[in-house]
Amino acid sequence: MASAESDKYRSFMHGDGEKSTVWRLGAPPNYDVVNKLFEEERTKEWPEGSLEEKVQRLLKTWEMEMVHKVRPEDQKSVHSQGFSASTNGMKPLTRNEISAIGGYNAFLATTLPPVHRIYDPEKETVESGMSTFLTAFPRGFAIEVLDVYCGPPRIAFKFRHWGYMEGPFKDHPPHGQRVDFFGVCIFHVDEESKVEKAEYFYNRGNFLASFLSAPAAAASASGCPVMRAN
């Protein structure tokens, strides 16, 4: 995939520091289409240099590196030693474990019995997981920070992810509607603002159910997502 020379919202994609980076698709990803969706439909526009804008850039950069950089040592937004990430209070995964199974599969980890899984990350590869969501969301899956509750070294914030299901998801035909989901994340960062630990909380069931039929209303992660189906 061709890439632009810079990205307005993400770091560590271009320049001398990335000359030896191994990219999953052979080159840095091009975010022009999803950036357009983000700019058209974001609900917050944070001033450059504000805490919220810095957290949003860190979040977008972190997600980009988890999905698109093959080697853990190329991921510059995270701490080089002892990094871990968890979803809904489940077992934390190391940087090597996330790289081995893929960012999508790590984010969608579940304790549900296999028979009840709309999407089973244990049966997916890095490549199939990426392909599933790139196919379902041809215009990408935008993300924004809605609120930052406290600053470093422990950054707690609320986020919104959204995209249009204009392609099939597994055996489910596209419905063309917007899929929204909301969650809360805690980034533990060091003095250089590199992520040492990431803790995500969101309602996995509501998100995946949005692929089965057009959402009647924006599904929010109201209540405690940990107490709902994981």
Phi, psi and omega in degrees: 000131181292151182231148174284170183280348179203164176228131185292337191241000184225148178252171174060043177245331187222171177098180185299328182292346182250010184298329181258004181295137176262114182264140184299325180257014175092347181201163176302144180291154176258117183258016184303317184290313181288331174295324177296316177298317178301313183291327181284329190236004176296151180259350178229140173234099188278139177299140178300133180090351178287161178302317182298318180294321179294320179293319179297318177296318179297317180298312181295320179294316180300314180296318179301314183291321180297325185271320194254344180262124187289315187265130179306324183292346177273352183274103190267352179274353182243158179294139186291336181234138171076012179292144174211157178219143180223158179234125176053040175076009179282178182303127177295145178249143177280171178298319179293322180293320178295317179297326183288323183258344179097147183299319180296315182291326176293318182292331184258022176303146186213156173254002179296148172301143183309325183296338183259008185270119174293320176228124184252100183297339180286344179257357183260152172263173175304314184290317182291325177296314178297316181297321181302314185276329174294326178289316181293325183241079182300331179268007178091179185234095186287156177218142176221154172269127181267320180209147171244118186274329176203153186266187184298154013275352175244110185257114177254130183210159176256139181230162175230130176247138176204156177193171180252124180282083182256008174223167182290152172243106187057238180266009184261125183290156180293141175253353173078357184268165179283136174253118178247144162212154186237151179201177177236142179225149173237118173260124170263118186240157178269189183291345176260012180063029173268139185285124175265326179210137177238129178237114181255141175225122179197167182270095182299319183298314179298319181299308183291329178296336180294342178277344184276329177205159182298132180298134178285328179205162179300122181273123179252159179273058179287150186077190182265113182297337181294331183275355179260181184296127176261000000 
